[in-house]
Amino acid sequence: MSGGRREVRATLDFFHDLDRQLPTDRGPNGEPSTSDFQTFELLEIVEKFAVGFDELPALILGRDDYRILISTGRVVRAYTVVGQATADGSIELVSLGLDTDPNWT
């Protein structure tokens, strides 16, 4: 499927990755929380996978069903997200990596 908008959903593993890397509440020095990430980063990530999945680089050579997004963020320095195309053409966000360097601002 190329050129169309795809349905995108985040998996439980994606949210476990998020919970493991960011606290539930914002830190004392303004460090981001899981809610901050979901509010300021997640919608843009979903949009990039929904309209641009086929243009993202393949994660694994020869496996075009796995793509990776590497980007700078608004509340984190950078992030990586792996998405997998499913049989019905939708995309599942399967993993998340965050750069949570203490000097994130």
C-alpha positions as CSV (number, residue, x, y, z in Angstrom):
1,M,0.0,0.0,0.0
2,S,1.6,3.2,-1.1
3,G,0.3,6.8,-1.2
4,G,-2.7,6.3,1.2
5,R,-3.2,6.9,4.8
6,R,-2.7,3.9,7.0
7,E,-4.3,3.1,10.4
8,V,-1.6,3.2,13.1
9,R,-1.9,1.8,16.6
10,A,0.6,1.5,19.4
11,T,1.1,-1.9,20.9
12,L,1.3,-2.7,24.6
13,D,5.1,-3.2,24.2
14,F,5.4,0.3,22.9
15,F,3.7,1.7,26.0
16,H,5.8,-0.6,28.2
17,D,8.9,0.9,26.6
18,L,7.6,4.4,27.3
19,D,6.8,3.6,30.9
20,R,10.2,2.1,31.4
21,Q,12.0,5.2,30.1
22,L,10.0,8.1,31.5
23,P,8.3,8.7,34.8
24,T,4.6,9.1,35.3
25,D,5.0,12.6,36.7
26,R,7.2,15.4,35.4
27,G,10.5,15.7,37.2
28,P,11.5,18.4,39.6
29,N,13.6,20.2,37.0
30,G,11.0,19.9,34.3
31,E,12.1,16.5,33.0
32,P,9.3,15.1,30.8
33,S,6.7,12.5,31.9
34,T,5.0,9.8,29.9
35,S,2.0,12.2,29.6
36,D,4.2,14.9,28.1
37,F,5.5,12.4,25.5
38,Q,2.1,11.3,24.6
39,T,0.8,14.8,24.3
40,F,3.7,16.4,22.4
41,E,5.4,13.6,20.5
42,L,3.0,10.6,19.9
43,L,0.5,12.3,17.6
44,E,3.3,13.4,15.3
45,I,4.9,9.9,15.3
46,V,1.5,8.4,14.4
47,E,1.1,10.9,11.6
48,K,4.6,10.1,10.2
49,F,3.8,6.4,10.1
50,A,0.3,6.9,8.8
51,V,1.3,8.9,5.7
52,G,5.0,8.1,5.2
53,F,5.5,4.5,6.2
54,D,6.9,3.5,2.8
55,E,9.4,6.3,2.8
56,L,10.9,5.4,6.2
57,P,14.1,3.3,6.1
58,A,13.7,-0.5,6.5
59,L,14.8,-1.7,9.9
60,I,15.9,-5.1,8.5
61,L,17.4,-5.6,5.1
62,G,14.9,-7.5,3.0
63,R,12.0,-7.0,5.5
64,D,10.0,-4.0,4.2
65,D,7.3,-4.7,6.7
66,Y,9.5,-3.2,9.5
67,R,10.4,0.5,9.3
68,I,12.2,2.8,11.7
69,L,11.7,6.5,12.5
70,I,14.6,8.4,14.1
71,S,13.8,11.9,15.0
72,T,14.4,14.8,17.4
73,G,11.6,15.5,19.8
74,R,10.0,18.4,21.6
75,V,10.2,17.0,25.1
76,V,13.0,14.4,24.6
77,R,16.3,15.0,22.8
78,A,15.6,12.2,20.3
79,Y,13.6,9.0,19.8
80,T,13.5,5.9,17.7
81,V,10.2,4.1,16.9
82,V,9.9,0.8,15.1
83,G,6.7,0.2,13.1
84,Q,5.5,-3.1,11.5
85,A,3.0,-3.3,8.7
86,T,0.3,-5.9,9.4
87,A,-1.5,-8.2,6.9
88,D,-4.4,-5.7,6.8
89,G,-2.2,-2.8,5.8
90,S,-2.3,-1.1,9.1
91,I,0.9,-0.2,11.1
92,E,1.7,-1.3,14.7
93,L,4.2,0.7,16.7
94,V,6.2,-2.1,18.3
95,S,9.1,-0.4,20.1
96,L,10.3,2.9,21.4
97,G,13.7,4.2,22.3
98,L,14.3,7.6,23.9
99,D,17.3,9.7,24.4
100,T,16.7,10.7,28.1
101,D,20.1,12.4,28.6
102,P,19.9,14.5,31.8
103,N,20.8,17.6,29.8
104,W,17.7,17.2,27.7
105,T,16.8,20.9,27.5
